[in-house]
Amino acid sequence: MKGRAIKYNEAELAFIKANSTLPRAQMTERFNERFGRKVKQSNLHALCKRNRWLTGRTGCFASGNEPMNKGKKMPYNANSAANHFKPGHLPHNTKNLGHERLCKDGYVLVSVAQRNPHTGYNRCHVHKHRWLWEQQNGKVPDGYCLKCLDGDKTNTDPSNWQAIPRAVNARLNGRGKLQYDEAPAQLKPTILATAKLEQAISEARSR
């Protein structure tokens, strides 16, 4: 019955301990044949585990171990060969240089010939708007970020992005009265100029 402990006599426990290095299926078969019982393999496995009667096998290849098929070629199989990748084949999801995709924040990412700092691969995806902007204007200064002027993050033309202090960007994206992204196009320049002016006043007062 499930949940009821299985009892073993001393002779059975001694047999199990002496044969604990055998594969569990083989040990179970010998045990049941020797003592005329119908104990499941899982029960004997649990018993050995509780008493730390281990097999001594780790399941790992030991250092210097050679696989059985070393130096052997896989037998030719016509059905298998028909599905092999051919020389020069590229998988359908290959991301070539210049490949573009949208990130979860709505920005365009492009694959460029630049070392991936995480994997070391000679290509990685970067924000396209920043990459194009820096080709014309140099690296974005420390403490600055690029602000999308027309509100369309997929418009990666460098003229649509302006480097502004992060403090000004916080004013544009905050909960206050300046809501740049939601404002009509004709008001955006005024809102941006106002945010810059307010930040300049704040910095002047803190000096």
WOFEN-V195646 format. One record per helix or strand. SS is the DSSP state (H for helix, E for strand). FROM is the first residue (numbers start at 1). TO is the last residue. If there is no record, write none. Layout:
ss=SS from=FROM to=TO
ss=SS from=FROM to=TO
//
This chain:
ss=H from=10 to=18
ss=H from=24 to=35
ss=H from=41 to=50
ss=H from=78 to=81
ss=E from=100 to=102
ss=E from=108 to=112
ss=E from=124 to=127
ss=H from=128 to=137
ss=E from=144 to=148
ss=H from=158 to=160
ss=E from=161 to=165
ss=H from=166 to=173
ss=H from=185 to=206
//
